[in-house]
Amino acid sequence: MRLGRVALSVFVALVMALLTTTASADANMGIDEPSEGPAKFAPGFVHGKVAVEGGTVHYVRGGSGPAIVLLHGWPATWLMWRTVMPDLAREHTVIAIDLPGLGDSSIPAAGYDKATTARRIHEAVKKLGFTQAALIGHDLGALVAYAYARDFPTEVTRLAVIETPLAGFGLEELYGLSWHFRFNMSPAPIPERIMDNDDVSTYLGMMYDLAHRPEAIEREPYFKAYSDPARRTAGYGYYRAFAADAENNKANAAKRLPMPVLALGGQYSFGTGVADSFRLVANDVRAAVVPDSGHYVPEENPRFTSDCANLFFGPRTGTPQQPELAGCAP
């Protein structure tokens, strides 16, 4: 199977990264952003919170025009998008959201399956004044974005998913390639008792060292974001829900996505494997391989990410200016 070959290549990449990469101290100076009020990373962006089922959702918003909602993965927060947000905001209203339980969003007591999370994000988007939006999701965020697009298809114009196959359609093949899957999925309180605050930088640092360009990742804000044990438990909750997600996805696979789907994979990670998975649930899937990037695409190659997204979500007359962007055509 194509995903099996992709899984093998990912395993090799993980081993090589562990053997050959080290964290770059120069890239981890730290970013101090508020949870409400004007943002510091770029002019014109503001932080806010909106009430949803189970608590509140933190967001960062800027720009004007049609909405693009950005959903981060694990172990990250909305900050993973900060480098691409100004470019996207030139023609769009950009809304980067912290997944419930993570970043500066409140911690719900339950509901970490991706359908429930998608419903909460959808509620937030509507309360922010948008009945239609485009979605971009990375890692866990892509799993949530899929459920959002599937369950609210008339309200999603286009969908971009980055660096993950779907639960029930290939994600399970990766469980044996990195121990963090089974560790994060372990029932409470196993990871909670094994992982304490002093271990956060070691554990998350290991994950970032697996990047093709680990020096591109600003680690300290993420270490801080996951220093709260309750937030780590929320992160585990998203992994613990994978089995339920798989059953839900398979049960609803006949509801094929009608909107165009852009599937991005890093050159040194999933490549076209993301598209292979999403073609099982969507009618119009375009594949693009992000050059010079591993798993953390928006941070490892933000220029390609923003160029590709602006093309895919832009005017239907847009044309790729370089061969690597061919899959991003609108």
N, C-alpha and C positions, 0 to 999 in steps of 0.2 A: 504493500500500500504506500501511496505517496506520503501520507502522514507518518508512516513507519520510517521511511527514509529520512524525512525531515527530523523526526525524533532522534534518529541516530546521529545526524549532523549536529543537532543541538547538544547532545551528550558529549560529543567530541569537543565542541566549542566550550562547554562548561568545564571540562577537564583541563583543556589548554589554558583557559582563563585563570583557573585556580592555581595553575603551575607557574604562570608567567606574568600576572598582573599584580600591581600594588596600587594602593590608593594614593592620589596626588594631594598633598596637603595644600598646595597653592589653590586648588579648585574648590576648597571647602571653607571659605571665609565666613559663611553664614549669611542668612538673609533675615532681616527683622521686619516682618509685615504685620500690620494690625489685623484684628478680626472684624473691625468695622471702621468706616470712614475712608478717606482718600488712600489709595495704594501708593507705595513707595517705588515699586519696581518700574513703573512707567506712568507718565502723565495721562489723565483722562480716565483712569480706572478707579473704581470704588469697591470697597468691601461692604457686604450686607448680610443679613440673615432673614429667612422667611420661614414661617411656621408651616409644618406639614404633618401628616399622620405620624405619630410617634416622636415628635420633637421639632427641632429646627434644622434647617440646612443653611450652611454658609456658602456664599458665592462671591465671586469677583466679576464685575461687569464693566464693560467699556465699549466704545464705538457706537455706531448707529447703522440701521438697515436691518435686513433679515437676520434672525437669530441663529447663532451656532453655539451649541451647548457642548462643553468639553468635560469629559469624565475620566478621571485619573485611575491608575492601577495601584497595586500593592507592590512594594511598601513605599507609597508616595502620597502626595496631597495635590491640591490644585496647582501648587508651585511648579510641577513638572511642565506646565504649559506656558510659563511666564515669558519664555523667549520667543514663542510663536504668536502670542496674543496680540502684540501691537500690529504685526503685519495683517493678521486676520481682521482686526478692528477697523482697517481702512475702508472696508466695504460692508462690514457686518457688525451687528451687536454681538459681542463675544461674552459668553457667560460660562466661567469656569467654576465648577461645583465641587465641594468636598463631599465625598460619599458619606451617607449617614454613619455616624460612629467614628469617623476619621477626620483629621484636620481640625477645623473649628466648628464642624457640625456637631449637634448633640448626639448622645449615644442612646439609640433605641433599645428597649428591653429585648426585642425579638424582631424577626423579619429581615434576616440577612440573605434570604433567597433573592435571586435577581429579579423575579417578577414583582415582588413586594417593593424592592428598592427602586425599580423602574417606575412603579406607581407613585412613590414618594418624590422622585425627581420630576416626574410629569406634573405633579401637583405644584411643585416649586416653580416650574417654568410657566405654568398658567397664571400663578399668582404674580409673577413678574411681568405679566402682560402679553404673553405670546401664546397664540393658539396653534402656531406652526413653528417648527424649528428643524434645523439640520443638526445631526449628532456626530461627534467624534469621540470614540472611546479607546482607551489603551488598557490592555491586560484585563483586570477585573472590570474596568469601566466599559470595555467592549462587550463583555457579557451582559452588563446592565443595559447598554445601548441597544443590543439586539432585542432584549425583552421589551424595551420601550417601543422600538420600531414595530415589533410584531403585534403588541397589544394596542397600540395607538397609530395604526398605519396611515390614517388620513391626516395625521398631525405631524408626520415626519417627512420632510421633503427629500432628504438624502442622508445616507449613513456612511461613515467611515470607521472602520475597525482596524486596530493596530495590534499585532503581535500576540494573538491567541486564537487557537481553534475553540469551537463551542463545546460546552459541556454536553455530553451525549453524542457528539459528532467529532471526536478526535482528542478532546482535552485529556481524557483518561489515559491515552497512550503515553502521556508525558509523566505520569505519576512516579514511574520508576527511575526517571532520569535525574531528579533532584530531590533530596530528602526533605526539602522544605514543604513539598506538597503534603506528604503524609504527616509531617510534624504539625503543620498548621491545621490539618483536618482532624487531628487527634481529639478525642472528647475531653471536655473540661473535667478536671483541672490539670491535665497532663502538661501541655505546653506552658500554662500559666505558672506552674510550680517549677518547671525547669528553667524558664527564661525570666530573669529578673532585670531590673533597670541597668545594672552594670554590664549586662550582656548585649544590650541593644546595638551598640556601635559595632560589636564583633559580628553579630548575626546579620544585621542589615548591611554592614560593610562588605561581608562575604557576597551578598546578593549583588551589590553594585560592582564589585570586582569582576563579576562575570560579564560585564558590559564589554563591547569591543573597544569603547573609548571611556574607560572608567573615570578619567580625569574630567570629563564633561559634566559629571553629576555632582551637584551641590549637596553634600551629604548631611551637613550639620542640621539644617532645618528638618530633615526627615528623622534624624536621630531624636531631635527634640519632640517632634510630633508623635513618635511612638514610645516616648519615655513614660507615658501614663499607662499603667497596666490595663486599665479599662479600655483604652484605645487598642492595645494589642489584642485583647479579647475580641473586640469588634472586628479586627482584621481576621482573626481566626474564624469568626462567625461566617465571614464570606466564603472561606474555604470549606468549613463544615457543611455549608449548604450545597456544595457541588453535586452531591448525589441527588438531592431534590431538584436542583436545576436541570440535571440531565433527564430526569423523568418528565419534568415539565416541558422541556424543549422537545423531547421525542413525541410527547402526547400532542403537541401543538405544531408539529413540523409541517402539517398540511397547510397551515396559514403562512404560505410562502411570502417573503417580503416583496412587495410590489415596487418599492423605490430603488433607484440605483444604489449599489453598495460598492464602496472602494475598500479593498482589503490590502493593507500594507504589512509587509514583513521585512525585517532587517536583513541585509545582505549576509550577515554573519549569525543569523538566528533562523527565523521561520521562513523567510523568503516567500515563495508562492504558496506555502502550506496553509496560510490563513485563508486565502481565496478558496483552496480545495475544500476546506471545512464549510465555509459560508455558502458555497454553491449547492450544498445539500438542503439549504433552507431559503434560498433567495433566487429570484429569476434573472437578475441583471447584476453580475458580480465582475468588477474590474480588478485586476491584480497589478500591484506595483511593488518592486523591490527597492528598498531604501539603501542607497550606496553608503559605504563607510559607516555602518551602524549595526549594533547588536540589538538586544531586546528593548533598550530604553530610547526608542526612536526620537521622540520630541526633544530630548536633551542631547542625544548623540549626534543628530543631524537636523537641527531646527530649521536650517535654510531649506532643505528639501521638503521637510514637513509642511512649512508654510507655503512654499511654492506649489506643492502638490495640492494642498487643501484649497488654496485660492483658485486654482484651475478647476478642480472638481466641483466646488461650490459656487463658482463664478458664472459669468454669462455662458450660455450654451454655444456661443460662437468662439469660445476660447480654444486656442491650439497650443500643444506642447512646444516649448522652445528648445528642448533637449530630449534625446531618445529615452532617458531614464524616466521622464515624466509622461510617457505615452499612455500608461495605464491610468493616469490621473485625468484624462480628457473628460470634459463634461458630457 
